[in-house]
């Protein structure tokens, strides 16, 4: 389907292709044929009320670049439906981002009336403070799926058939805090809806209609069944209940229904809910309100949401002090299930070193805990492992339980004084690094530029198996792997030592060049050189030669050549 137009509130520019219109009113006046109409910005269209969409096949959707919902405000309208869809095939599609919010629907009338005589749809949209209904059906085959309605302030139905012809498919909707929820008659397919807090009726069944897979939660009266029937419906916490609680229908306690946080409006199911797999496949939608597949288990769940497990994972552990570790999960966790039980946590040293004991666990936030442990050793990789029983707030058991981290060097460095440069610029300053073991003085031979480059290249830099990956380390034949580095400055040196046992492939030659450039970068940072470059090439059968070109601040250059890198270690 082609993109035929864009609607952008306040648009006043020159015509574009596809054309842009400042409002729904302007678009309707243009009389364009069917196609995709992008609604771009989130400013309210307060003047666009009482419009009839008569052209077939128009599909209204939020622009992919839109950062928020487009608010369609019917506050100024009265006397008829906010929008009436009469063109067959016309749809409002909010999409996965729920891109449309209809507010302040007209009193006594719905925000949207589906009256095409053919097919028309309103899917994935939100309705708020409707003075009348949200979506009503009159003729044709109408569909309202995966919509959310809240706080209807008038005494009318949020979703209902306004006429007896055609078919109204009303599925996987959430109605929260409205006057009446969903009315069903013989031409209505009502399935997998959740109605919470209706101040009058959660649902009604007329003639031979059927309410299926519905949850009525905390309503004044759950459902009025006049002539029709209910199938696989559950009532819970309602003041008055007409649910017979027989056959596939049930009256459950709030605890048995087990919603995540109904007080805050989260009507998803916990893992303990009796609504899981309790529905019927007859007439069920293919997607739930979150666009998850239905069913997610052996049978559809009752209510608008399928229970889809999203196990939590440990995503990081970080050293805080010699005796504390901060562990982070990727979602909010339940405070029970051994989360704060010290003995259920372990902290080991998988690459060598002694394990430590966890003595306390404190919740820092919904997704982080602080472990108090016995003293950890310096410069050691530790592995924190969460208890196998911990769960998120939805009742899903942890999947990834471990995270590795590296403790820092605790020891004081030998000297805090930087080396000085001679007038000739030959003595290099490497801060608190390797050469500070012996402070420089004018009476001692200075360190040449070649000496500084040589020490930088052929000192073994520390390799962090957490950050760099343990696979980069040479095979240690089962022993504790050597990781390089110097206790006083584990950032000094290069990683060339990782390549000594590798064949001189082009990949190895390129890595040697990159490692050299990385190791010599401090010369520029500390002002010893204006620019440093390194080039490498094959030497003999399996060797590598390197040339380092140093450009000094005075414009001169110095080239240092190492014909056989591996011989430098001899």
Residue, then its C-alpha position, 0 to 999 in steps of 0.5 A: x500500500x502506497x504512502x499517499x499523504x502526511x497529516x501534520x498539525x500546524x503545517x503551513x509549508x509548500x505542497x510536497x509529494x506525498x502531500x502534507x496537510x495541517x489537519x484531518x479536516x484538510x486531508x478529508x477536503x482533498x479527497x485523496x484515494x485509499x492508501x497509507x496516511x502518516x500522522x506525524x506530530x503529537x500536537x492535539x487536533x482539537x478542531x478535527x471533530x465530527x469527520x466522516x472518512x468516506x474514501x475506501x482503503x485509507x489507513x491512518x498510522x503514526x509516522x515511524x519517526x514520531x516520538x510520542x502519541x498523536x493526541x486527537x482531542x474531541x473536547x470541542x465536539x458534540x452531537x455526533x460521533x467524533x470520527x465516523x468511518x464509512x469508507x470500506x477498508x479504512x483503518x486507524x492502526x496505532x501499531x506497536x508504539x500505540x501511536x494514537x490517543x483519543x481524548x474527551x470523546x463527545x457526550x453520548x456518542x463514541x469517539x469512533x463509529x464504524x459504519x462502513x458497510x464493508x470492513x473497518x478497523x481500530x487497532x492498538x489505540x488508546x482512549x481516555x476520558x471518553x464522555x461517550x463510548x470509545x468504539x461502536x459498530x453499526x454496519x459491515x464487519x468492524x474490528x476493535x482489537x488491542x485497544x485500551x480505554x480508561x476513565x470513561x466519564x459518561x453512562x454508556x458502553x466503551x465498546x458496543x454494537x450500535x446496530x444489529x447488522x454485520x459483525x463486530x469483532x471486539x478482542x484483546x481490549x483493556x477497559x479500565x475504570x469506565x462506566x460500562x465495559x463491553x456489550x455483546x449481542x448475536x453479531x458480536x465476537x467478544x473475546x479475551x477482554x479485560x474489564x477492570x473497575x467498571x462503575x456499572x456493568x463490566x459486560x452484558x450479553x444480549x440475544x444469543x451473544x457470548x462473552x469468551x475468555x473475559x476477566x471482570x475485575x473489581x467492577x460494581x457488577x461483573x456481567x449482566x447475562x440477559x439471553x446469551x451466555x458466557x464461556x471461560x470467563x472469570x470474575x474477581x473482586x466485584x461488588x455484585x456478581x452474576x457469573x454462575x461460576x460453573x462449567x468453564x466460568x469461575x469466581x476467583x479471589x484476587x489472589x487466585x487471579x494474581x495480577x502484577x499490580x492492579x492498583x497501578x494499572x498493570x493487569x498482566x498475569x503473575x506466574x501463579x495466576x489461575x487464568x493461565x491456559x484457562x481459556x478457549x481457542x474458540x474465537x480467540x485473537x491471534x495476538x494479545x494486547x501486547x502483540x504476543x502470540x495467542x496462545x503462549x501455552x497450551x491454551x489462551x489465557x483469560x483476559x487481554x494479556x497472555x502470560x509470557x515469561x521474561x526471565x531476569x538476568x544478572x547483567x553486571x557485578x562491580x567492585x565497590x570496595x575490598x568488601x562490597x560488590x554491586x550486582x545488577x539485574x536487567x529488570x525489577x526483582x522480587x525481594x523474596x526467593x533468597x534474593x537477600x539470603x547471604x548463604x544463597x550467593x557465591x563469590x568465587x575466583x575462577x581464574x585463580x585465587x580464594x573464594x570469599x564469603x557473602x555475609x549480607x545482601x542489601x537491596x539498593x534499588x528494584x534491580x540492584x543489590x549490594x553484597x558485603x563479602x570478606x576481603x577480596x584480593x587485589x587484581x583478581x577476577x571474581x565471579x558473583x553468582x545469584x541464587x537459582x531461585x530468585x524471581x522478578x516481580x512477575x514470578x519468572x525465575x532467573x536465567x543468567x545468574x553470573x557476572x565476572x568483575x576484576x578488582x583493582x590494584x590496592x597497593x601504593x605505587x612506588x612514586x607519585x613524581x613524574x619524570x622530567x624532560x631534558x632540554x634536548x627532549x630525550x627524557x620522557x615523562x610517563x607519569x606514574x608508570x614503569x620507569x618511575x621505579x628509579x627517580x630520574x636525576x641529572x647525574x644519571x644517564x637519561x632515557x633515550x627515545x628509543x629506550x622509551x619506545x622499546x620498553x613500551x613495546x616489549x613490556x607485557x600489558x595486562x589483558x583483562x579476561x573480563x573485558x578482552x575475553x579469556x579466549x585471547x589468552x595463550x593456552x596455559x595447559x590447565x594452569x592459571x593463565x598468565x595475563x601480563x602487566x606490572x603491579x604498579x601500572x597495569x595499563x603500561x606496555x603492549x599486547x604484542x606478547x599475545x602474538x608470539x605463538x601465532x603464525x605470521x598471518x596477515x591478521x597477526x601482522x595487522x594486530x601487531x601494528x595495532x597493538x604497537x600504536x596503542x602502546x605508544x599513544x602515550x607519547x602524544x598524550x604526554x607531549x613527547x611527540x606530535x604524532x606516532x605511527x607504526x607499520x608492520x610486515x612479514x619477516x622471513x618465514x614466520x617473523x614480523x618486522x616493525x618500523x615506528x615513525x615518531x614526528x616531534x614537535x619541532x618538525x623533525x622525525x625519528x624512525x626506529x626499526x625492529x627487524x625481528x620483533x620476536x628477537x627483541x625478547x631474546 
